[in-house]
Amino acid sequence: MMLKYSFPITCYLTDKNGKTINPYSPQAITYTQLSFFQNGTEAGMQRNVFVLITGFVAYCFDGKNLSQPIPFHCIRCFDMITTKDTKLTFSVCRFYCDAFLIQCKSMPDKVGVLIDIDTCVTSTDTSKQNSIAPYSICNTLIFESKIHLMCKETLLKADIYQFNAIAESDKRIYTNEDDLKKYGGIGILSPNQVSYYNVFVNGILQPKADYILSNGRLEFTTVDLPQKGQPINIFFVIYLSNSKKLLKAENYQYNTLSNGEKREFTNSDELTQYGDKGIPDTGEISYFNLYINGVLQPLTNFTVKNHVLYLTTTDIPKKDSTIILESVVVRGLEGQLLKVDTLQFNTYANENKVYTNENKITMYNSKKILDPKQSSLQSLYVNGVIQPTTNYIVTKNCLSLKTEDLPVKGAPITLQSIQAEIIENT
């Protein structure tokens, strides 16, 4: 097997969100004391101390774009002469990391990472009988930790399920019995079984304050209930790691209303009855979705920066139009933020059931119809309403509608493709 080392690849210590940090700052690397095995002596106590060392690193190929944070950990053991009242503190006195590309014919490219840490351990006597000082240093030593990682970036696949029902007059609670079986009929999943979920009524994303979701049950808490005949959809997303463990995610909705004039919105514009977290820092978010009057917006229609939502469209939403900025955070098993790319194919209904790349709206910088094998998940919106997966088929460069009724001519059609990458040690 031929190995090829490609340079330069830079490597940095980061926090769980992928922000570079100073390795010598407190808590940049976490030390967790695990246990002692002890042998008593008259002068003190010989202890074999076990400590867990954890942190995150990221590598960079182009000097600009960091990979997602990669968790590392190791367990080290060292000996110290201490007393029963000894407190141990840990600090980094030297940190080094390096990354290199490994290429070979028998397997996909991988990135090797070497992490080398010198740790200073200080034992402090906290005994009240100490006459010299309330806290007296007893002993100090330095130990080295070398950690080798073999990293592979893979596409994180997701399962999606959808509960679909039709609203009835004055009905507040919907259960599995209300599920439209022809669209799947899997019922209402427990929030604990999924990474995240969304509730839509008549195509409008609902604030979480407006309902309570539990296993097999959806209860609306608003005074005004969904009107008879309106579609109710619950969209469930399940991300699983390569080891088949559920990855949790969070999604928060910033809600505001257009005044018909402004295109810039800040935390002060938030409708706090639906939430008061404001517009989050982009460095802590996997991706954003923007809905205006229930319609998922093309990515070219907005920007989010420095806790400000800015609409880039020529036209400003009409007065009292609902504006919902959804922020989605997907994390790995070690809490690391996963990077996600969102791609959209945008078109208008043209009284056909088949749409290809030739139908895309170029003004929205619309992308090609992505092969499902290259996507973590795909979801289809027609005239603002999210569609059951039974209503369409996606193949490379082609979207086919399976419904008997065609969308109204001119209705917006958006196929959203999510590409979530995860880097795991092999």
C-alpha positions in Angstrom: 0.0 0.0 0.0 1.4 3.4 -1.0 0.9 6.3 1.4 1.2 9.8 0.2 1.6 12.7 2.6 0.4 16.0 1.3 1.5 19.3 2.9 0.8 21.8 4.1 -2.3 21.0 6.1 -2.7 23.1 9.2 -4.2 21.9 12.4 -5.7 23.9 15.3 -7.2 23.4 18.7 -10.9 24.4 18.7 -13.9 24.4 20.9 -16.9 22.2 20.3 -18.3 24.7 17.8 -15.1 24.8 15.7 -13.8 28.1 16.8 -10.0 28.2 17.2 -8.8 28.7 20.8 -5.6 29.2 22.7 -4.4 25.8 24.0 -3.0 27.5 27.1 -6.2 29.1 28.1 -8.0 27.6 31.1 -10.5 24.8 30.1 -9.2 24.8 26.5 -8.5 21.1 27.1 -10.5 19.3 29.7 -9.0 17.1 32.4 -11.2 14.7 34.4 -9.7 12.9 37.3 -11.0 9.3 37.2 -9.7 7.3 40.1 -6.9 6.5 42.6 -5.1 3.3 43.4 -3.3 3.9 46.6 -0.5 2.4 48.9 -0.2 4.1 52.3 3.1 5.2 53.7 4.0 7.3 56.8 5.1 10.3 54.8 2.2 10.3 52.4 0.4 8.2 50.0 1.7 6.9 46.6 -1.2 7.2 44.2 -1.5 6.0 40.6 -3.7 8.8 39.2 -5.8 8.2 36.1 -7.0 11.3 34.2 -9.2 11.6 31.1 -8.0 14.2 28.6 -10.5 15.6 26.0 -10.7 18.3 23.5 -11.3 19.2 19.8 -9.1 19.9 16.9 -9.8 20.9 13.2 -7.7 20.8 10.1 -7.5 23.1 7.1 -6.5 22.6 3.5 -6.7 26.1 2.1 -5.7 28.3 5.1 -9.3 29.6 5.4 -12.0 26.9 5.8 -11.6 24.7 8.9 -13.0 21.2 9.0 -15.7 20.5 11.6 -14.3 20.0 15.1 -12.9 16.5 15.6 -13.1 15.1 19.2 -10.0 13.6 20.8 -9.5 11.8 24.1 -7.0 9.7 26.0 -6.5 8.3 29.5 -3.2 8.8 31.2 -1.8 7.4 34.4 1.0 9.0 36.6 2.3 8.6 40.1 2.4 11.3 42.8 3.2 11.4 46.5 0.2 13.1 48.0 -1.8 13.3 51.2 -5.5 12.6 51.6 -6.2 16.3 51.4 -4.5 16.8 48.1 -6.2 18.7 45.3 -4.8 18.2 41.8 -4.9 20.9 39.1 -3.9 20.4 35.5 -2.6 22.9 32.9 -1.1 22.7 29.4 2.5 23.7 29.2 3.1 22.6 25.6 0.7 21.8 22.8 1.4 20.7 19.2 -0.8 19.3 16.5 -0.2 18.4 12.9 -2.3 16.9 10.1 -1.4 15.0 6.9 -3.4 13.5 4.0 -3.2 9.8 3.5 -3.9 8.5 0.0 -3.8 4.9 -1.1 -5.5 2.8 -3.8 -7.2 0.4 -1.5 -9.3 3.0 0.5 -10.6 6.5 0.3 -8.5 9.4 1.4 -8.1 9.9 5.1 -6.5 12.6 7.2 -4.0 11.6 10.0 -3.8 13.9 13.0 -1.0 13.9 15.6 -1.6 15.7 18.9 1.2 16.1 21.4 0.5 17.6 24.8 2.7 18.2 27.8 0.6 18.6 31.0 1.7 20.2 34.2 0.1 18.6 37.3 0.2 20.5 40.6 -0.8 18.9 43.9 -2.1 21.3 46.5 -2.5 20.5 50.2 -6.0 21.8 51.3 -5.6 20.6 54.9 -6.6 23.1 57.5 -3.7 21.9 59.7 -1.2 23.3 57.3 0.5 26.1 59.2 2.4 27.7 56.3 -0.6 28.8 54.1 -4.3 27.9 53.7 -3.3 26.2 50.4 0.3 24.9 50.1 1.8 23.4 47.0 3.1 19.9 47.7 4.4 18.6 44.4 4.5 19.3 40.6 5.3 17.0 37.7 4.9 17.1 33.9 3.8 14.2 31.7 3.4 13.8 27.9 0.4 12.6 26.0 0.6 11.6 22.3 -2.7 11.0 20.5 -2.9 9.7 16.9 -6.2 10.0 15.0 -7.1 8.6 11.6 -10.1 10.7 10.4 -12.5 10.1 7.6 -15.2 12.5 6.4 -18.4 10.8 5.4 -21.9 11.9 4.5 -24.3 11.7 7.4 -27.5 10.0 6.3 -30.9 10.9 7.8 -34.3 9.2 8.0 -37.3 11.4 7.5 -40.9 10.6 8.6 -44.0 12.7 8.3 -47.3 12.7 10.1 -50.1 14.1 8.0 -53.6 15.0 9.0 -56.5 17.2 8.0 -57.7 19.7 10.6 -61.3 19.4 11.9 -63.4 22.1 13.4 -62.5 23.1 16.9 -60.2 20.2 17.3 -57.2 20.7 19.6 -55.7 17.3 20.0 -54.5 15.0 17.2 -53.3 11.4 17.6 -52.1 8.5 15.6 -55.7 7.8 14.7 -55.8 11.0 12.6 -52.8 10.1 10.5 -53.6 9.8 6.7 -52.5 6.3 6.1 -52.0 6.8 2.3 -49.1 9.1 3.1 -47.2 6.7 5.3 -49.2 6.2 8.5 -46.3 6.0 10.9 -48.0 8.1 13.5 -46.6 10.7 15.8 -43.1 9.8 17.0 -41.8 10.6 20.4 -39.5 13.7 20.5 -37.0 11.4 22.3 -36.8 9.2 19.2 -35.8 11.8 16.7 -33.1 14.4 16.2 -35.6 17.2 15.7 -39.0 17.9 14.3 -41.2 20.7 12.9 -44.9 21.2 12.9 -46.6 22.9 10.0 -50.3 24.1 9.7 -51.5 25.0 6.2 -47.8 25.3 5.2 -46.9 27.7 8.0 -44.1 26.6 10.4 -45.5 26.7 13.9 -43.7 28.2 16.9 -42.9 25.6 19.6 -44.9 27.7 22.1 -48.1 27.0 20.1 -48.2 23.2 20.7 -47.1 20.3 22.9 -45.8 17.2 21.2 -45.5 13.8 22.8 -45.5 10.2 21.7 -48.6 9.6 19.6 -50.1 13.0 20.5 -50.1 16.6 19.2 -51.9 19.3 21.3 -52.3 22.9 20.1 -52.2 25.4 22.9 -53.4 28.5 21.0 -56.8 30.1 21.4 -57.3 29.9 17.6 -57.2 26.4 16.3 -56.4 25.1 12.8 -59.3 25.7 10.5 -61.3 22.8 9.1 -59.6 21.3 6.0 -56.1 22.8 6.6 -53.2 20.3 6.3 -51.3 19.5 9.5 -47.8 18.1 9.0 -45.2 17.0 11.5 -41.8 16.6 9.9 -39.4 14.2 11.8 -35.7 14.0 11.1 -33.5 11.2 12.5 -29.7 11.5 12.2 -27.7 8.4 13.2 -23.9 8.1 13.7 -21.9 5.4 11.9 -22.3 3.4 15.1 -26.1 3.8 14.8 -26.5 6.1 17.8 -29.1 8.9 17.7 -27.6 12.4 17.2 -29.6 15.1 18.8 -30.3 18.4 17.2 -31.9 21.6 18.1 -34.0 24.0 16.0 -35.1 27.4 17.2 -37.5 29.8 15.5 -37.0 33.5 15.5 -40.4 35.1 14.8 -41.2 38.6 13.7 -43.6 40.5 11.4 -42.8 42.7 8.5 -43.8 46.4 8.7 -43.9 46.7 5.0 -40.8 48.9 4.9 -37.7 47.4 6.6 -35.5 44.7 5.3 -33.2 44.5 8.4 -34.3 42.7 11.6 -32.5 42.4 14.9 -33.2 40.8 18.3 -35.3 43.8 19.3 -37.8 42.9 16.5 -38.5 39.4 17.9 -42.0 38.5 19.0 -41.1 37.4 22.5 -44.4 35.5 23.1 -42.9 32.8 20.7 -39.3 32.9 22.1 -36.7 35.3 23.3 -33.4 33.8 22.2 -32.9 36.3 19.4 -30.9 35.7 16.2 -28.1 33.3 17.1 -24.4 33.6 16.3 -23.7 32.0 12.9 -20.7 30.3 14.4 -22.9 28.2 16.6 -25.4 27.1 13.9 -25.3 24.3 11.3 -27.7 26.0 8.9 -30.6 28.5 8.6 -34.0 28.3 6.9 -36.1 31.4 6.3 -39.9 31.3 5.9 -41.9 34.3 4.8 -45.7 33.8 4.9 -45.0 30.1 5.2 -42.9 29.9 2.0 -39.3 28.6 2.3 -37.1 31.3 0.8 -34.2 30.8 -1.6 -30.8 31.1 0.0 -30.1 34.2 -2.1 -33.0 36.0 -0.5 -31.3 36.6 2.9 -28.2 36.8 4.9 -27.5 36.4 8.6 -24.6 38.1 10.2 -23.7 39.6 13.6 -27.2 38.7 15.0 -28.9 40.6 12.1 -31.3 39.1 9.5 -31.1 41.0 6.2 -33.5 40.5 3.3 -31.7 40.8 0.0 -34.8 40.8 -2.2 -35.9 43.7 -4.3 -39.4 43.5 -2.9 -40.1 43.9 0.8 -42.6 41.6 2.4 -46.1 43.2 2.8 -47.0 44.6 6.2 -47.8 41.9 8.8 -46.3 39.1 6.8 -44.9 36.5 9.1 -41.1 36.1 9.0 -39.6 33.0 10.7 -35.9 32.4 10.8 -35.2 28.8 11.7 -31.8 27.9 13.1 -30.8 24.2 13.1 -27.9 22.9 15.2 -26.7 19.3 14.6 -24.1 17.8 16.9 -22.0 14.7 17.0 -21.8 12.2 19.8 -19.1 14.3 21.6 -21.1 17.5 21.3 -19.2 18.8 18.3 -21.0 21.1 15.8 -21.6 19.4 12.5 -21.2 21.5 9.3 -24.1 21.4 6.9 -24.6 22.6 3.4 -28.0 23.4 2.2 -28.8 23.3 -1.6 -32.0 24.3 -3.2 -33.6 23.5 -6.6 -36.2 26.2 -7.2 -38.8 26.3 -10.0 -42.4 27.2 -10.7 -45.2 24.7 -11.4 -45.8 24.5 -15.2 -48.6 21.9 -15.4 -46.2 19.1 -15.7 -45.2 16.3 -13.3 -41.6 16.0 -14.2 -39.0 18.8 -13.6 -35.3 18.7 -14.6 -32.3 21.0 -14.2 -33.6 22.9 -17.3 -36.5 24.2 -15.2 -34.5 25.8 -12.4 -34.8 29.5 -11.7 -31.4 30.9 -12.3 -32.1 34.3 -10.5 -32.1 32.4 -7.2 -28.8 30.8 -7.9 -30.8 27.6 -8.0 -28.8 24.4 -7.9 -29.1 21.2 -9.9 -31.4 18.4 -8.6 -29.0 16.5 -6.4 -28.8 12.7 -6.5 -30.3 11.4 -3.3 -27.1 9.4 -2.7 -25.3 12.7 -2.3 -27.8 14.1 0.2 -28.3 13.5 3.9 -32.0 14.2 3.4 -34.3 15.9 0.9 -37.6 17.7 1.4 -40.1 19.1 -1.1 -42.2 22.2 -0.7 -45.0 23.0 -3.2 -46.7 26.4 -2.8 -45.1 26.6 0.7 -46.5 23.2 1.9 -44.1 20.5 2.8 -44.9 17.3 0.9 -45.1 13.7 2.1 -42.3 11.6 0.6 -44.9 9.4 -1.1 -45.9 12.4 -3.3 -42.6 12.6 -5.2 -39.5 10.8 -6.4 -36.0 12.3 -6.7 -33.4 10.9 -9.0 -30.2 12.5 -10.3 -31.2 15.6 -12.2 -34.9 14.8 -12.1 -37.9 15.5 -9.8 -41.1 13.6 -10.5 -44.5 14.3 -8.8 -46.6 11.3 -8.1 -49.9 13.1 -7.1 -53.0 12.9 -9.3 -53.6 16.7 -9.0 -51.0 19.0 -10.4 -49.8 22.1 -8.5 -51.4 25.4 -9.6 -49.5 26.9 -12.5 -46.9 29.3 -11.2 -46.8 27.9 -7.7 -43.3 27.9 -6.2 -41.6 24.5 -6.0 -38.5 24.1 -3.8 -36.5 20.9 -3.4 -34.2 21.3 -0.5 -31.2 19.0 -0.2 -29.2 18.8 3.1 -25.6 17.6 3.1 -24.4 17.0 6.6 -20.8 15.8 7.0 -19.4 14.0 10.0 -15.7 13.2 10.7 -15.2 10.1 12.7 -12.0 8.3 13.8 -11.4 5.0 12.0 
